[in-house]
Amino acid sequence: MVDNVVHVLTDDEAWELLASVSLGRIALSVNGQPDIFPVNHHAADGRVVFRTGEGTKLSEVAVNGDVAFEADDHTDVGGWSVVVKGTARVLISTHEIAEADELPLRPWIPTLKYNYVEIAVTEISGRRFLFGPEPERYPV
């Protein structure tokens, strides 16, 4: 067995990695039914912001703002995953929307996404992994 194949990240390391990618997944739950959606995002200052059109994500955030968000990345030798938990809300004030418009956050597909959602992060955790072959289950 190889030692130290999983490294627990500090909060600062987790934020740095979360901010280094633009694609993540938001996990929502309404009426006991979980949903998960890929979204492009911006992470900084204790929050994650994404844009969305009218539809399921927007409706579910309005019903239950308790969410989880995950982003990850990998190379041939290892990878990482960061999970945040927090409270999501739709930005509604003109000032908040104007500030969000300045973020480096653009839709990846040619659809209109007028709504900004902010996740106020209450918890962050992350892990870095080294890849390798599975050890022998029953060593001789």
N, C-alpha and C positions, 0 to 999 in steps of 0.2 A: 504494500500500500504506500502511496505517496502522501507525505505530510503536507499540510498547508495548501490544499487544492481549492479551498474556499476561504476567502478573506472578507471579513466583515468590514464594510466601509464606515468611515466617520461621516457625520452629517455633512461636513464641508465637502468631502470627497463625493458623496452621493449627489449633492446639489451640482457640483462641477460636471459630473457625468450626465445628469439629467439635462443640464443646459447645453450639452454638447451635441445632442441629437434633436431632431424636429418631429419624429414620429413616435407616438406612444399609444396606449390604450386606456380608455376610461371604463371603469366598471361601475355599473349602476344597479339599483334594485328597487323595483316597484311591485307592491302586492306580493312580496316573497319570491318574485321571479327575477333572477339575475340577467343582466345584459352586459355585453362588452363591445366597445366600438373603437376602431383605430381613428386617431385624430392627429393632425399636426398641431404642435404646441410651442409655447414659449415659457421657459421656466426661469424665474429670478425673484429675488426679494421675498422669499417665503410663499410664493404662489405659482400656480400653473395656469396659463391662459390659453384657451383655444376658441376658434370660431366654429359656428355651426349654422346650418339652415334650419328652417322650420321642420319639425319632425320629432322622432322618437327621443333622441338625446335631450332636446330642449324640453320636451314634455316631462320626461322622467326627472330631470334636474329640478323642475318646478314642483314636482310631487314629493321628491325625497332628495335633499341635497347632500346626504351622507354618501361619499364616493371613495373609490380607490382609483389610483392611476399608476400605470407601470410603463416604463421604457427600458429598453435594453439594446445591446449591440454586441458584436463578436468579431473575432478574427479567426485565423486558422488555429491559433494556440490557446485562446481563452475568450472569455466573455464577461459581461456584467449585467446586472439587473438592479433597477431602483424602483421601489414601491413607495408611493405616498398615500396617505389617507387624509381626508379633510372634508370641508364643507364647500359645496359648489353653489354658485349663484349666478344668475344672468345679470350682466352689467346693464344698468338702465339709465343712469344719469348722463347727460350730455358730456360732462367733464370726463367721466370714466371712459366713455366710448371714444372720445377724442384722444385720450392717452393711449388706449388700446390700439387705435388706428396707427399710432406711431411705432408699435412693436414690429419686429421683423417676422410677421406672421401673415402668410398669404395662403389661400386655398391651393391645393395641389391639383384639383380638377376644376374644369371651367363651370362652376356653379356659384350662384350667389349665396353668400353666407354673411348675413347682416348681424347675427347675434354673437356676442362675446360671452363666454362663460369663464369665470374665475374660480379656481379651487384655492381656498385659503388652507394651506397645509398645516395640519396639526401633528403629523407624525411622518417621518421619513426613515427608510431603511434601505440598505443596499448591500450587495454581495458582488465580489469579483471571483471568477472561476478560472482555473487552469484546466484545459482539456487533456485527455489522455485515455488510453485503453482501460477498459474495466478490469480491475484486479481479479485474479482467480478466486472464485467463490469457495472452492474447497482445496486450499493449497495442500500439497503432498508433504 
